[in-house]
C-alpha cells in the first residue's frame, strides 16, 4: 500500500471537473452494440473504464483511442472472446458485460475480476439471464465471479429481478435485451435502489436512438426489439467526483470553483448540491456556465439524509459531518456494504479515528462531530472513494497519514495532483 502524509491545509482555486465514469461505461457498452462508427467525446480514462474498453475489445469491437475521444466501431453480433474477460475492480463492467456476453453468436464467455470484485454479488444477473433462456453459471456455484455465460442470444420473455442490491443489474438488462429474440418484460421486486443511475442508462440509450417503456416508479419495464444507431456522444462531467471536490472546498477552503459541470443528463450525485445547501454551506451554482463555487465553512448544520438513491455520497457526507454542529444521520445505505468494500463499516471505523462518535446500524450511520479533529493514521481498504474522502478530511488535521494512494486510478487518477495544485500539503512516503 502506498501511503501519503497530509498537513493542515487551506485550499483554493479553479478546477475542471473530470468526466463521468458512469456515463463513460454506458457509452462504450452501447456504442459497442450500435452497428457502425460512434464517437465518444471526453471519456474518462481510468482503471475501471479501461476494463470496459478491454471487455468490448474482447468481444470483437474495434476501438480507436485518441487524445480526448474514442472511436467505436460497434456490431450487433459479438465475437467469442479468445481469453477470459477481466473486469478488474469494476462492478459496472462485469455486470454490463455478463448480459452482453449472452449476445455472443456461439461459444462461452468467462468473466472475472480482482479479489474484491470476486466477492461482490452476481446472482441477480445470473437469475435474470436464466429466466430469459440463457445458460449461465457461477463457476464456484456461489453467485460470485468467475462467471460462465453461454452465447447464442437472449430468448426474451418475462423476468423478475430484485432491485435492493444494485441498479447495475437492471441497467445491464436494459442495455442488451433490445437484441433479445422476443420482447422482454422486466419486473423489479423489493425496492429499487440507486434509481437515478437507471435514469442515466435510459438517457444514454436514448442518445443512441432507443427508447423503452417503463413505469415512473422504476419497477416495471417493457423492452421491445430495436437497434442502436451509431452517434456522437459527449460524456458529461462527473458529479461523483464533483461531490468530493466541493466537500474539500467546504471543509478546507478558501474558495473552490468547479468548471465543466453538465446539467443536461441525469446524475445521481448531483444531489450533493441539495445536501450542501441543507447543511448551510456557502455554495453558488451557475447551470448555464456549468460552474459551482464553494467557500470554506467554519461550521455546518447536521440533519438526516437518505442515500438510498445516492450511495456514492456516503463517504462525502461522512466527512462533511466532521464539521457539523449537530448530529448527521445517514440512512438508506445497506447496499453500500456491497460496494468495493463494506463502506458502512469501514467509514465508521475510520471516522472514529478523527475523534467522531459514530453509531453504526445495518442501514444507517449516526455521526457526531468531535470538538477537535484528531491526527490520524487512516486505512482505506483499497477503496478509491474512501481514500479520496479521508485525504480531504485529513486536510483539517495537523498531521495525518492515509494509505491506499494506488486506488485512485480506478476513477480519478489526477486526484492528488489536483489537490496539490489547489494548495494541499501532501507528501509521499
C-alpha positions as CSV (number, residue, x, y, z in Angstrom):
1,X,0.0,0.0,0.0
2,X,1.2,3.5,-0.9
3,X,0.8,6.0,1.9
4,X,0.7,9.8,1.9
5,X,1.1,12.4,4.6
6,X,-1.2,15.3,4.8
7,X,-0.7,18.5,6.8
8,X,-3.3,21.2,7.7
9,X,-4.2,23.0,4.5
10,X,-6.2,25.8,3.2
11,X,-7.1,25.2,-0.5
12,X,-8.4,27.5,-3.2
13,X,-8.5,27.8,-6.9
14,X,-10.4,26.6,-10.0
15,X,-10.6,23.1,-11.5
16,X,-12.2,21.5,-14.5
17,X,-14.2,18.5,-13.2
18,X,-13.2,15.1,-14.7
19,X,-15.7,13.3,-16.9
20,X,-18.3,10.9,-15.6
21,X,-17.2,7.3,-15.0
22,X,-20.8,6.0,-15.1
23,X,-21.6,7.6,-18.5
24,X,-18.3,6.5,-20.0
25,X,-19.1,2.9,-19.1
26,X,-22.5,3.2,-20.6
27,X,-21.5,5.0,-23.7
28,X,-18.7,2.4,-24.5
29,X,-21.1,-0.6,-24.0
30,X,-23.9,0.9,-26.0
31,X,-21.7,2.1,-28.8
32,X,-20.2,-1.4,-29.0
33,X,-23.8,-2.6,-29.8
34,X,-24.5,0.1,-32.3
35,X,-23.5,-1.2,-35.8
36,X,-21.3,1.4,-37.3
37,X,-18.9,4.1,-36.1
38,X,-19.7,6.1,-32.9
39,X,-17.6,8.9,-31.4
40,X,-17.4,9.3,-27.6
41,X,-16.1,12.7,-26.6
42,X,-14.3,13.5,-23.4
43,X,-14.4,9.9,-21.9
44,X,-12.9,9.3,-18.5
45,X,-9.9,7.0,-18.9
46,X,-9.3,5.3,-15.6
47,X,-8.7,1.7,-14.4
48,X,-12.4,1.0,-14.3
49,X,-13.2,2.3,-17.8
50,X,-10.1,0.7,-19.3
51,X,-11.7,-2.6,-18.0
52,X,-14.8,-1.7,-20.0
53,X,-12.7,-0.9,-23.1
54,X,-10.9,-4.2,-22.8
55,X,-14.2,-6.1,-22.4
56,X,-15.6,-4.5,-25.6
57,X,-12.4,-5.3,-27.5
58,X,-12.5,-8.9,-26.3
59,X,-16.0,-9.2,-27.8
60,X,-14.7,-8.1,-31.2
61,X,-15.4,-4.4,-31.1
62,X,-12.8,-2.2,-32.7
63,X,-11.9,0.9,-30.6
64,X,-9.5,3.7,-31.5
65,X,-8.5,5.7,-28.5
66,X,-7.5,9.3,-29.3
67,X,-6.5,12.1,-27.1
68,X,-9.9,13.3,-26.0
69,X,-12.3,10.9,-27.7
70,X,-13.0,7.2,-28.6
71,X,-14.0,6.0,-32.0
72,X,-16.0,2.8,-31.5
73,X,-16.9,0.5,-34.4
74,X,-19.9,-1.4,-33.0
75,X,-21.6,-4.6,-34.1
76,X,-24.9,-6.4,-33.4
77,X,-23.3,-9.9,-33.2
78,X,-20.4,-10.2,-30.8
79,X,-17.4,-12.4,-31.1
80,X,-16.4,-15.2,-28.8
81,X,-13.6,-13.9,-26.6
82,X,-10.2,-15.6,-27.1
83,X,-9.5,-15.3,-23.4
84,X,-11.3,-14.5,-20.2
85,X,-12.7,-11.0,-19.6
86,X,-11.1,-9.5,-16.6
87,X,-13.2,-6.6,-15.2
88,X,-10.5,-5.8,-12.6
89,X,-12.3,-3.9,-9.8
90,X,-15.2,-2.6,-11.9
91,X,-18.6,-3.8,-10.8
92,X,-20.3,-1.8,-13.6
93,X,-18.1,-3.6,-16.2
94,X,-18.7,-7.2,-15.0
95,X,-22.5,-6.6,-14.6
96,X,-23.0,-5.0,-18.0
97,X,-20.8,-7.5,-19.9
98,X,-22.3,-10.5,-18.1
99,X,-25.6,-9.8,-20.0
100,X,-23.8,-8.6,-23.2
101,X,-21.9,-11.9,-23.3
102,X,-25.2,-13.7,-24.0
103,X,-25.2,-11.9,-27.4
104,X,-22.1,-13.7,-28.5
105,X,-23.0,-15.8,-31.5
106,X,-21.7,-19.1,-30.2
107,X,-19.4,-20.5,-27.5
108,X,-18.8,-19.4,-24.0
109,X,-17.5,-16.3,-22.2
110,X,-15.8,-16.3,-18.8
111,X,-15.8,-13.1,-16.8
112,X,-13.9,-12.5,-13.6
113,X,-12.2,-9.7,-11.7
114,X,-9.8,-8.9,-8.8
115,X,-10.2,-10.3,-5.3
116,X,-12.6,-7.6,-4.3
117,X,-14.8,-8.0,-7.3
118,X,-15.0,-11.7,-6.9
119,X,-16.8,-11.1,-3.5
120,X,-19.5,-8.9,-5.0
121,X,-22.9,-10.4,-5.6
122,X,-23.7,-11.5,-9.2
123,X,-26.6,-14.0,-8.6
124,X,-29.3,-11.4,-9.6
125,X,-27.8,-11.2,-13.1
126,X,-27.5,-15.0,-13.4
127,X,-31.1,-15.5,-12.3
128,X,-32.4,-12.9,-14.7
129,X,-30.4,-14.4,-17.6
130,X,-31.7,-17.9,-16.8
131,X,-35.3,-16.6,-16.9
132,X,-34.5,-15.2,-20.4
133,X,-33.3,-18.5,-21.7
134,X,-29.6,-18.1,-21.3
135,X,-27.4,-20.9,-19.8
136,X,-25.0,-19.3,-17.3
137,X,-23.2,-20.3,-14.1
138,X,-21.1,-19.1,-11.3
139,X,-18.1,-21.4,-11.6
140,X,-17.9,-21.8,-7.8
141,X,-21.7,-22.2,-7.6
142,X,-21.9,-19.4,-5.1
143,X,-23.4,-16.5,-7.1
144,X,-19.9,-14.8,-7.4
145,X,-17.4,-14.5,-10.2
146,X,-15.9,-16.1,-12.1
147,X,-18.9,-16.5,-14.3
148,X,-19.6,-18.7,-17.4
149,X,-22.1,-17.4,-20.0
150,X,-23.2,-19.4,-23.0
151,X,-23.7,-17.4,-26.2
152,X,-26.4,-17.9,-28.8
153,X,-28.6,-14.9,-27.9
154,X,-31.3,-13.9,-25.4
155,X,-34.6,-15.6,-25.9
156,X,-36.8,-12.9,-24.2
157,X,-40.0,-13.1,-22.2
158,X,-40.7,-12.1,-18.6
159,X,-38.1,-11.6,-16.0
160,X,-38.2,-10.7,-12.3
161,X,-35.2,-9.1,-10.6
162,X,-34.6,-7.8,-7.1
163,X,-33.5,-4.2,-7.0
164,X,-32.3,-3.9,-3.4
165,X,-28.6,-4.8,-4.1
166,X,-27.6,-2.6,-7.0
167,X,-29.2,-0.8,-10.0
168,X,-26.4,-2.2,-12.2
169,X,-28.3,-5.5,-12.7
170,X,-31.3,-3.7,-14.2
171,X,-29.1,-1.3,-16.3
172,X,-27.3,-4.3,-17.8
173,X,-30.6,-5.9,-18.8
174,X,-31.9,-2.7,-20.3
175,X,-28.7,-2.2,-22.4
176,X,-28.7,-5.6,-24.0
177,X,-32.2,-7.0,-24.1
178,X,-33.2,-4.8,-27.0
179,X,-31.5,-7.5,-29.0
180,X,-33.5,-10.4,-27.5
181,X,-35.3,-12.6,-29.9
182,X,-38.7,-11.5,-28.5
183,X,-39.8,-8.6,-26.3
184,X,-38.7,-8.5,-22.7
185,X,-40.9,-7.6,-19.7
186,X,-38.9,-6.8,-16.5
187,X,-40.5,-6.6,-13.1
188,X,-38.4,-5.3,-10.1
189,X,-39.0,-7.0,-6.8
190,X,-38.4,-5.4,-3.4
191,X,-37.3,-1.7,-3.5
192,X,-35.2,-0.3,-6.3
193,X,-32.0,1.4,-5.0
194,X,-30.0,4.0,-7.0
195,X,-32.8,4.9,-9.3
196,X,-31.0,7.9,-10.8
197,X,-28.4,5.5,-12.3
198,X,-31.2,3.8,-14.2
199,X,-32.2,7.2,-15.5
200,X,-28.6,7.6,-16.7
201,X,-28.8,4.3,-18.5
202,X,-32.1,5.1,-20.2
203,X,-30.8,8.6,-21.1
204,X,-27.7,7.1,-22.8
205,X,-29.8,4.6,-24.7
206,X,-32.0,7.4,-26.0
207,X,-28.9,9.2,-27.3
208,X,-28.2,6.1,-29.4
209,X,-31.8,6.1,-30.7
210,X,-33.5,3.6,-28.4
211,X,-36.4,4.4,-26.1
212,X,-38.1,1.9,-23.7
213,X,-41.4,1.9,-21.9
214,X,-41.3,1.9,-18.1
215,X,-43.3,2.9,-15.1
216,X,-42.5,6.1,-13.2
217,X,-41.9,4.1,-10.0
218,X,-39.0,2.3,-11.8
219,X,-40.4,-1.1,-11.0
220,X,-41.7,-2.2,-14.5
221,X,-40.1,-2.1,-17.9
222,X,-41.1,-3.3,-21.4
223,X,-38.2,-3.6,-23.8
224,X,-39.1,-4.2,-27.5
225,X,-36.7,-5.4,-30.2
226,X,-34.8,-2.4,-31.5
227,X,-31.4,-1.5,-32.8
228,X,-29.0,1.2,-31.5
229,X,-27.8,3.8,-34.1
230,X,-24.2,5.0,-34.0
231,X,-23.9,8.5,-32.8
232,X,-21.6,11.1,-31.3
233,X,-21.9,11.2,-27.5
234,X,-20.5,13.8,-25.2
235,X,-19.6,12.4,-21.7
236,X,-20.7,14.9,-19.0
237,X,-18.6,15.9,-16.0
238,X,-18.8,13.5,-13.1
239,X,-20.9,14.7,-10.1
240,X,-19.4,11.8,-8.0
241,X,-16.0,13.5,-8.4
242,X,-17.5,17.0,-8.1
243,X,-19.1,16.0,-4.8
244,X,-15.6,15.2,-3.3
245,X,-14.1,18.4,-4.6
246,X,-16.9,20.5,-3.4
247,X,-16.6,18.9,0.0
248,X,-12.9,19.7,0.0
249,X,-13.7,23.4,-0.6
250,X,-16.3,23.5,2.1
251,X,-14.1,21.8,4.7
252,X,-10.7,23.3,3.8
253,X,-11.4,26.4,1.6
254,X,-10.7,29.2,0.6
255,X,-12.9,29.2,-2.4
256,X,-13.0,26.5,-5.0
257,X,-14.8,26.8,-8.4
258,X,-15.5,23.7,-10.5
259,X,-15.9,24.2,-14.2
260,X,-17.3,22.0,-16.9
261,X,-20.3,20.7,-15.0
262,X,-23.2,19.5,-17.1
263,X,-26.9,19.5,-16.0
264,X,-28.3,18.1,-19.3
265,X,-28.1,14.4,-18.3
266,X,-29.3,12.9,-15.1
267,X,-26.7,12.1,-12.4
268,X,-27.4,10.7,-9.0
269,X,-24.7,12.5,-7.2
270,X,-25.9,16.0,-8.3
271,X,-27.8,15.6,-5.0
272,X,-24.7,16.9,-3.3
273,X,-25.8,20.5,-4.3
274,X,-29.0,20.0,-2.3
275,X,-27.2,18.4,0.6
276,X,-24.7,21.2,0.9
277,X,-27.5,23.8,0.9
278,X,-29.3,21.8,3.6
279,X,-26.1,21.8,5.6
280,X,-25.9,25.6,5.2
281,X,-22.7,25.5,3.2
282,X,-21.8,28.6,1.1
283,X,-22.4,27.4,-2.5
284,X,-23.4,29.1,-5.7
285,X,-24.3,27.3,-8.9
286,X,-24.4,28.7,-12.5
287,X,-26.0,25.9,-14.6
288,X,-25.7,27.9,-17.8
289,X,-22.0,28.3,-17.4
290,X,-21.6,24.8,-15.9
291,X,-19.9,26.1,-12.7
292,X,-20.2,25.7,-9.0
293,X,-18.3,27.6,-6.3
294,X,-18.0,26.8,-2.6
295,X,-16.4,28.7,0.2
296,X,-14.9,27.2,3.3
297,X,-17.4,27.0,6.2
298,X,-16.4,27.2,9.9
299,X,-19.4,25.1,10.9
300,X,-22.2,23.2,9.1
301,X,-25.7,22.1,10.1
302,X,-26.4,18.5,10.7
303,X,-29.6,16.6,9.8
304,X,-31.0,13.4,8.4
305,X,-30.1,12.4,4.8
306,X,-31.5,9.4,2.9
307,X,-28.9,8.0,0.4
308,X,-31.0,5.1,-1.0
309,X,-30.6,6.6,-4.5
310,X,-27.1,8.0,-4.0
311,X,-24.8,5.5,-2.1
312,X,-21.6,7.0,-3.5
313,X,-22.3,10.2,-1.5
314,X,-21.8,8.2,1.8
315,X,-18.0,8.9,2.0
316,X,-18.6,12.6,1.2
317,X,-21.4,13.1,3.7
318,X,-19.4,11.3,6.4
319,X,-16.5,13.7,6.2
320,X,-18.8,16.7,6.0
321,X,-20.3,15.5,9.3
322,X,-16.9,16.3,10.9
323,X,-17.8,20.0,10.8
324,X,-21.5,19.8,11.7
325,X,-22.8,21.5,14.9
326,X,-25.5,18.8,15.3
327,X,-25.5,15.0,14.6
328,X,-25.7,13.8,11.0
329,X,-27.9,10.8,10.4
330,X,-27.3,8.9,7.1
331,X,-30.0,6.3,6.2
332,X,-30.7,4.1,3.2
333,X,-27.1,2.8,3.0
334,X,-27.3,-1.0,3.4
335,X,-26.4,-1.5,-0.2
336,X,-23.2,0.5,0.3
337,X,-22.0,-2.6,2.2
338,X,-21.8,-4.4,-1.1
339,X,-19.6,-1.9,-2.9
340,X,-15.8,-2.3,-3.4
341,X,-15.8,-2.8,0.4
342,X,-18.3,-2.7,3.2
343,X,-18.3,1.1,3.1
344,X,-20.6,1.5,6.1
345,X,-18.4,-0.5,8.5
346,X,-15.2,0.9,7.1
347,X,-16.2,4.5,7.2
348,X,-17.5,4.1,10.8
349,X,-14.2,2.6,11.9
350,X,-12.0,5.3,10.3
351,X,-14.2,8.4,11.1
352,X,-13.9,7.4,14.8
353,X,-10.1,7.9,14.4
354,X,-10.7,11.6,13.7
355,X,-12.5,11.7,17.1
356,X,-16.1,11.5,15.9
357,X,-18.7,9.5,17.7
358,X,-20.3,7.0,15.4
359,X,-23.3,4.7,15.9
360,X,-23.5,2.1,13.2
361,X,-26.6,0.1,12.3
362,X,-27.3,-2.1,9.3
363,X,-28.9,0.6,7.2
364,X,-27.7,3.8,8.8
365,X,-24.9,5.8,10.5
366,X,-25.2,8.5,13.1
367,X,-22.1,10.7,13.2
368,X,-21.4,13.3,15.9
369,X,-18.6,15.6,15.2
370,X,-15.6,15.9,17.6
371,X,-14.7,19.0,19.5
372,X,-11.2,18.8,17.9
373,X,-10.4,16.7,14.8
374,X,-7.6,14.4,15.7
375,X,-4.5,13.5,13.7
376,X,-4.9,10.0,12.4
377,X,-3.4,7.1,10.6
378,X,-6.2,6.0,8.2
379,X,-6.9,2.8,6.3
380,X,-8.8,2.9,3.1
381,X,-9.2,-0.9,2.3
382,X,-8.1,-0.3,-1.3
383,X,-11.3,1.7,-1.9
384,X,-10.8,4.7,-4.1
385,X,-13.7,6.7,-2.8
386,X,-12.7,6.1,0.8
387,X,-9.1,7.1,0.0
388,X,-10.2,10.4,-1.6
389,X,-12.7,11.2,1.2
390,X,-10.2,10.6,4.0
391,X,-7.5,12.6,2.3
392,X,-9.9,15.5,2.2
393,X,-10.8,15.0,5.9
394,X,-7.1,14.9,6.8
395,X,-6.7,18.5,5.4
396,X,-8.3,19.5,8.7
397,X,-5.7,17.8,10.9
398,X,-2.1,19.0,11.8
399,X,-0.6,15.8,10.5
400,X,-2.2,12.6,9.3
401,X,-1.3,9.6,7.1
402,X,-3.6,7.9,4.6
403,X,-2.7,4.6,2.9
404,X,-4.0,3.3,-0.4
405,X,-3.0,6.0,-2.9
406,X,-2.7,3.5,-5.7
407,X,-6.5,3.0,-5.6
408,X,-7.3,6.4,-7.2
409,X,-6.6,5.3,-10.7
410,X,-10.0,3.5,-10.5
411,X,-11.9,6.7,-11.0
412,X,-9.7,9.9,-10.6
413,X,-6.0,9.3,-11.5
414,X,-5.1,13.1,-11.0
415,X,-6.8,13.5,-7.7
416,X,-3.7,14.1,-5.6
417,X,-2.1,16.3,-8.2
418,X,-5.3,18.4,-8.4
419,X,-5.4,18.8,-4.6
420,X,-1.7,19.9,-4.6
421,X,-2.5,22.4,-7.3
422,X,-5.2,23.9,-5.0
423,X,-2.6,24.2,-2.2
424,X,-3.0,21.0,-0.2
425,X,0.1,20.0,1.8
426,X,0.6,16.4,0.6
427,X,3.8,14.4,0.6
428,X,4.5,10.8,-0.4
429,X,6.1,8.3,1.9
